[in-house]
Amino acid sequence: MIKPDNPGKIVWDIIGMIFILYQGILTPFRICFSQNSVGFLAGFEIFQDFYFIIDIFLSLNTGVYIEGNLEMKRQKVVIEYFKLWYVIII
């Protein structure tokens, strides 16, 4: 299990926030103006898709704070993940 305050995990999450910002701006633009991504951007967006798939598995293996206590038991982590993030992702 990965601790949520692990520096590598924090960097991973910051990269994820940048990707979400990128998609939050470019996706509506592409829909409104019927633009397709080509070249480098097409590859970059496929890379982001793989990033988010991997992020699901990392999140299931990262401890969580429950009522101020760090919980590292996989069963409780998975339950917390499905309570919040799974509903948002789907």
N, C-alpha and C positions, 0 to 999 in steps of 0.2 A: 504494500500500500504506500502511496505517495502522500506526504504531508501537504496540506493545502498552502502552507507558507513556504514551501520549497522554492528557492530562487528560480530554478528551471521551470517550475509550474507557473510561477508568476509571469515570466517572460512568455511562456506559451499562451497564457490567458490574454496578455497585452496584444500579442500578434492576432489572436482571435478577435479582439475588439476592433483592431484595425481592419480586418477582413469584413466584419459585420458593417462597419462604417462604409467601406468600399461598396459592398453589395447594396446597402441602403440608399446610396446615391445613384449607382450605375443601373441597378435593376429597374427602377421606375423610368429612368431616362431611356433605356432600351425598349421598354414596353410602349412608352408614349410616342417615340419616334421610329419605331420598328427597326432598330439598329441591332445587328448581330455582332458579337465579338469575333475578331479575326486575328490571326497571327499570334503574337506574344500574349495579348489579353485573353484569347481563347484558352491557351495553355495555362495561364495564370488562374483563370476561373475554374478550370478542371482541377488544378492543384488545390484550390480552396475547398472544393468539394471533398477531396480526399482528406484534407486537414480536418474538416468537421466530422467526418466519419471516424477518424482516429481519435478526435476529441471526445466522442461519446465513450469509447473504451477507456480513455484516460480518466474521464470523470467518474466512471464506475470503479476506478482503482485509486481514487483520491479521497482521503479522509474528509470528514465534514465536522463543523462545529454545531452541536445540538445543545441549546440552552447554555452556551458558553463552554461546553466540554468538548474536547476533540474526540471524535468517534472514528476508530480505525477498523471496526469490524465490518467486513464486506456486506453482510446481510443488511445491517442498518444503513450503510452508505447507499446500497442499491434502493432500499425503500425510500430514503430521502430524495434520491435522484428521480425516481418515478413519481413522487409526490409533486415535484415542481417542474423539472426540466423536460421530462418526457412529454408532458401535456403541452408545454410551449413548443417543443420541436415538432410534434405531430400537428 
